[in-house]
Amino acid sequence: MPAPARHRSHAVLTGLVSLATAAAVSLAVSAPASAAGTWTETGSDRARPLTESQGLTSVEVPAGSPNRYTGIGTIPLDLSSRGWNHVGDPDASYNGYYIEPYQRDSGNSKMFRVQAPGGTWSEYVHTLGPGEALNNSWDAVSPDGQWMLAGEWGTMTRLLVFPTPGVNPVTSPSANLPQASSVHLDHAVRDVQGCDFSGPTTLLCSSDDPDGSLFGITKPLLQIDLSAAPNGSADVSGHVTALRQLPLRSSCSGSFEAEGIDYDRRTGVLRVIVVSPGICVLTDSKTYTFSLG
């Protein structure tokens, strides 16, 4: 989708922060999510609108690290002043590197901001390839740490594979981050906001699809089974399955926005952010938790 539209939750937040005392709106609760999948909702907590509205990830290294979140309020001033005004769903590698995806409204590049285990930050810029969308909605690091998947906005039949910036030795902040290969999907996906590896060849993804024509439901939780673990030297295929609709519950009526996703392999807990419509973005947006079985 065009880059400006990708910021609709940012624009809503910016316009609504001053309206915290607005009058209550009428109750409009969405229908319960489909129970077609095996991921069962187990709980939720409030997603803070400025700092927890875009993405989230669990961090394994160092031990005891808190979960990380992104939102319009987590973008450093230095980055926004250089045009990097949108941050997507981040991920953390299993050896302690933390990676945030950034985009801007114009130009021919996207950026991944990497924090090393020691705390230092670096920026890895990728120049767009032919036909590549400007959007940079999410990143997902493979379990071996060497490869990073990322996605484009809109209706897509591929995912992009990069060497993991800061981890894979072929990467450098002073050089272009190259696309290494692709994942070719057997079914189109739309408006994917986040993906995370739940195993070496399995991805769980949150889709903000507002249409529902692809899978028969809007805002689906997707599973993508890869034909092989990404290795950067060859393309792989991905089989797409819609598991269930994400929860859509709010005191406001209107359009929800499915956001980032995280799978914690230590606990088996899946978490997904769903941003509420209208003024309720400030009050009842949620991070939902799920368990398998």
C-alpha positions in Angstrom: 0.0 0.0 0.0 1.2 3.6 -0.4 3.5 4.7 2.4 1.3 7.5 3.8 -1.6 5.2 4.3 0.6 2.8 6.2 0.7 5.5 9.0 -3.0 5.6 9.7 -2.6 4.5 13.3 0.2 7.0 13.8 -2.0 9.8 12.4 -4.9 8.8 14.6 -2.7 8.8 17.7 -1.2 12.2 16.9 -4.7 13.7 16.5 -6.3 12.0 19.5 -3.7 12.4 22.3 -5.2 15.7 23.2 -8.7 14.2 23.4 -8.2 11.9 26.4 -11.2 13.5 28.2 -13.6 13.1 25.2 -17.1 11.8 25.9 -17.7 8.1 26.1 -18.8 6.5 22.8 -21.5 3.9 22.3 -20.8 0.2 22.7 -20.0 -1.7 19.5 -18.4 -5.0 20.2 -17.3 -7.1 17.2 -18.3 -10.7 16.7 -16.2 -13.3 18.4 -13.2 -14.6 16.4 -13.4 -17.8 14.5 -12.4 -20.9 16.4 -11.1 -22.7 13.2 -7.5 -22.8 14.4 -5.8 -24.4 17.3 -4.5 -21.1 18.8 -6.8 -20.3 21.8 -7.0 -16.9 23.3 -5.8 -16.9 26.9 -5.7 -13.3 28.0 -4.9 -9.7 27.1 -3.5 -6.5 28.5 -3.7 -2.9 27.4 -1.4 -1.8 24.6 -0.2 1.7 25.3 -1.0 3.8 22.3 2.3 5.7 21.9 4.8 3.0 22.8 3.1 -0.4 22.2 1.0 0.2 19.1 3.2 -1.1 16.3 5.2 -4.2 17.3 6.6 -6.4 20.0 9.2 -9.1 20.6 10.4 -11.3 23.5 14.2 -11.1 24.2 16.1 -14.2 25.3 19.6 -12.8 25.6 20.6 -11.5 28.1 18.5 -13.7 30.4 15.8 -11.8 32.2 15.4 -9.1 29.5 12.0 -7.4 29.3 9.8 -7.6 26.3 10.4 -4.9 23.7 7.7 -2.8 22.0 7.6 -0.2 19.2 5.2 2.7 18.5 5.3 6.2 17.3 6.6 7.3 20.7 9.7 5.0 20.5 11.1 6.5 17.3 14.2 8.5 18.2 14.1 12.2 17.3 17.3 11.8 15.2 15.7 9.2 13.0 12.4 11.0 12.5 14.3 14.2 11.6 15.9 12.2 8.8 12.6 11.0 7.5 12.4 7.6 9.2 9.0 8.2 10.6 7.5 4.7 10.8 8.8 1.8 12.8 7.3 -1.7 12.3 7.2 -5.0 14.2 10.7 -5.8 15.5 12.4 -9.1 16.3 15.3 -10.3 18.5 17.8 -12.9 17.4 18.5 -15.8 19.7 22.0 -14.5 20.3 20.8 -11.1 21.6 20.7 -8.8 18.7 17.5 -6.7 18.5 16.3 -5.3 15.1 13.7 -2.7 14.3 12.4 -2.1 10.7 12.0 1.5 9.5 10.5 3.2 6.5 10.0 6.7 5.2 7.5 8.3 2.9 9.8 8.8 -0.1 13.1 7.6 -1.5 14.4 4.3 -2.6 15.5 2.6 0.6 14.4 1.0 3.8 16.4 0.7 7.0 16.9 -1.8 9.8 18.2 -0.4 13.1 20.2 -3.0 15.1 21.1 -3.0 18.8 24.0 -5.3 19.6 24.0 -7.3 22.9 26.4 -4.7 24.4 23.9 -1.9 23.7 25.4 -0.1 20.7 23.1 0.8 17.8 23.9 0.6 14.1 21.8 1.3 10.9 21.7 -1.0 7.9 20.1 0.5 4.8 18.7 -1.5 2.0 18.3 0.0 -1.5 15.0 -1.2 -3.0 15.2 -3.7 -5.8 13.1 -3.6 -9.0 9.4 -3.7 -8.1 10.1 -3.7 -4.3 7.6 -1.8 -2.2 8.8 1.0 0.0 7.0 -0.3 3.1 9.0 -2.1 5.8 6.3 -3.5 8.1 8.2 -6.2 10.0 11.3 -8.4 10.4 11.7 -11.9 11.6 15.1 -13.5 12.4 15.6 -17.2 11.6 16.3 -19.5 14.5 19.9 -20.0 13.4 20.3 -16.2 13.5 21.8 -15.8 10.1 18.8 -14.8 8.0 16.1 -12.2 8.4 12.7 -12.2 6.6 10.8 -9.0 5.9 7.6 -8.1 4.2 6.0 -5.6 1.9 2.5 -4.0 2.2 -0.5 -4.7 0.1 -1.4 -8.0 -1.6 1.8 -10.0 -2.0 2.9 -13.5 -3.0 6.5 -13.3 -1.6 8.5 -12.5 1.5 12.0 -11.0 1.3 15.1 -12.7 2.8 18.2 -10.8 3.9 21.4 -11.7 5.7 20.7 -10.7 9.3 22.2 -7.3 9.8 24.8 -7.2 12.6 24.8 -11.0 12.9 25.6 -12.4 9.5 29.3 -11.6 8.7 28.5 -10.4 5.2 26.7 -7.4 6.5 28.1 -4.0 7.3 26.5 -0.6 8.3 28.7 1.0 5.6 27.4 -1.1 2.8 24.0 -1.8 1.2 22.1 -4.6 2.9 21.4 -6.9 -0.1 18.3 -9.1 -0.6 19.6 -12.6 -0.6 16.6 -14.6 -1.8 12.8 -14.8 -1.6 10.0 -16.9 -0.1 7.4 -17.7 -2.8 3.9 -18.1 -1.3 1.4 -20.5 -2.7 -1.5 -18.2 -1.6 -1.6 -14.4 -1.7 -1.5 -12.5 1.6 -2.6 -9.0 2.3 -1.3 -6.3 4.6 0.9 -8.5 6.8 1.9 -6.5 9.9 4.3 -9.0 11.5 5.7 -12.5 11.4 7.7 -14.5 13.8 9.4 -17.9 13.6 7.8 -20.6 15.8 10.2 -23.2 14.4 13.0 -23.5 11.8 10.5 -23.7 8.9 7.3 -22.2 10.4 6.1 -18.6 10.6 3.1 -17.2 12.4 1.9 -13.9 10.9 -0.6 -11.2 11.7 -2.5 -9.8 8.8 -4.4 -6.5 8.8 -6.4 -7.6 5.8 -9.7 -5.5 5.9 -11.3 -7.2 2.9 -11.6 -10.9 3.8 -11.8 -12.2 0.3 -8.5 -14.1 0.5 -9.4 -16.4 3.4 -13.0 -15.7 4.2 -12.2 -13.7 7.3 -10.7 -10.3 8.0 -7.6 -9.7 10.2 -6.5 -13.4 10.1 -3.7 -15.1 12.0 -1.7 -16.9 9.3 0.7 -19.8 9.4 3.4 -20.1 6.7 5.2 -23.5 6.4 8.4 -23.1 4.4 9.8 -25.9 2.1 13.2 -25.5 3.8 14.9 -23.2 6.3 16.1 -20.0 4.7 19.8 -20.1 3.8 20.1 -17.1 1.5 21.5 -19.1 -1.4 18.2 -20.3 -2.9 14.5 -19.3 -2.9 12.1 -21.4 -0.9 8.3 -21.9 -1.1 5.8 -21.2 1.6 2.4 -22.8 2.2 -0.1 -20.3 3.7 -2.9 -21.3 6.1 -5.4 -19.0 7.8 -5.8 -20.2 11.4 -8.4 -17.9 12.8 -9.5 -14.3 13.0 -7.8 -12.1 15.5 -10.0 -10.7 18.4 -11.8 -7.5 17.4 -13.4 -6.1 20.6 -13.7 -2.5 21.6 -16.1 0.1 23.1 -15.8 1.9 19.8 -17.1 1.0 16.3 -15.0 1.3 13.2 -11.9 -0.2 11.7 -9.5 -2.2 13.9 -5.8 -2.5 13.0 -4.0 -5.8 13.5 -0.4 -5.0 14.4 2.8 -6.9 15.4 3.2 -10.5 16.6 5.6 -12.4 18.8 6.1 -16.0 19.6 8.2 -16.8 22.7 9.8 -20.2 22.1 10.7 -20.5 25.8 7.0 -20.5 26.9 5.1 -21.2 23.7 3.0 -18.1 24.2 1.9 -16.2 21.1 1.1 -12.5 21.4 -0.6 -10.1 18.9 -1.4 -6.4 19.1 -4.8 -5.2 17.9 -5.4 -1.4 17.9 -8.9 -0.3 18.5 -10.9 2.2 16.3 -11.3 5.9 16.8 -10.8 7.4 20.3 -10.6 3.9 21.7 -7.0 3.6 20.3 -6.2 5.4 23.6 -8.2 3.3 25.9 -8.8 -0.3 24.9 -6.2 -1.4 22.3 -5.0 -4.8 23.4 -2.1 -7.2 23.3 -3.8 -10.6 23.1 -2.1 -13.8 24.2 -2.7 -17.3 22.8 -1.7 -20.9 23.5 -1.6 -23.8 21.2 -4.0 -26.6 21.8 
